[in-house]
Amino acid sequence: MKVHRSHRLDLDLPGGKAAQLEAYLSDPTRPLKALLNRKKIKQAEDGRFYYISRPYSLLMFRIQPEVIFRSCWTDAHLQIEFEDCTIRGLGNLDSLVMFCCRATIFPRDMGLVAEADLSLEMKSEAATVWIPRGVLQAMGEKALQLIIERLEKRCRTGLLRGAKGWILECT
């Protein structure tokens, strides 16, 4: 079973010029520390990052993703791709759920655009779990919606705040 969503968010940044925003995004550490909790993100030398999200509730579960992802600036956009994600808090389902995310953030005059492709998939061994497929599907859809809401909030607050601060420093 797999659920998938694509999402796009246009972020207005009055006065922001594409060249300034490109300079901001070109060092992945800047926008990532604006998007995520600075204290929880760890950077490796090879462009990989490790992050443990704060827990959140989904039905009767309290889940907490742990993510290893790669981020790089290429072709005038910031690319973020999850390489490994473990979701803690699902009990016996922890090892059966795979979360994938690929996101891009790119500049435009007066703003940023963030796009993401997200999916949750149950491994084939999950067939041994006695939860009706419809319930699993609904849980997956709800989980993706919660993730999208959290990402949007982080973009609208931290990412915009970081980009505005960068523009002020450069002017």
C-alpha positions, 0 to 999 in steps of 0.5 A, a space after each residue: 500500500 502506498 499513498 503519495 502527494 505532490 505539493 507546491 507553495 508560493 511564498 511572497 517576499 516583497 522586495 526580494 530579488 531573485 538574485 538575492 534569494 538565489 544567494 541565500 539558497 545556494 548554501 543549503 545550511 542557511 535555509 535548512 537551519 531556518 526550516 528545521 530546529 537548529 539544535 536538532 540538525 546535524 551536518 556531515 561533510 558529504 552534504 548529508 544532514 541528520 534530523 530528528 523531528 519533534 513528535 506529533 500525534 496521529 490517531 493513537 500514535 505519537 510518532 517521531 521521524 528520524 531522517 537522513 537527507 542530502 541537500 545541494 544547490 544545483 541548476 538554480 534550485 535547492 534540492 532536498 532528498 531523503 535517503 533514509 527515514 525511520 518513523 518511531 512510535 508505531 510499535 510493530 509497524 516502525 520497520 514496515 513504514 517507509 517515508 520518502 520526500 523529494 523537495 525543491 526550493 527555488 527563487 523568483 522575484 519577490 518570493 520563493 517557490 517550494 515543491 515537494 513529492 511525498 509518499 508513505 509506503 507499507 512494506 509487503 511484510 505489512 500484509 501480516 499486520 491485521 489492520 484493514 487496508 482502508 484504515 491504513 490508507 486513511 492513516 497514510 493520507 492523514 499522516 501526509 496531510 500533517 506533514 504537509 501542514 508542518 512543512 508549510 508552517 516551517 516555510 511560512 515562518 522560518 524560511 521566510 524569516 531567514 530569507 528576509 534576514 539575509 536580504 537585510 544583511 545584503 542591502 
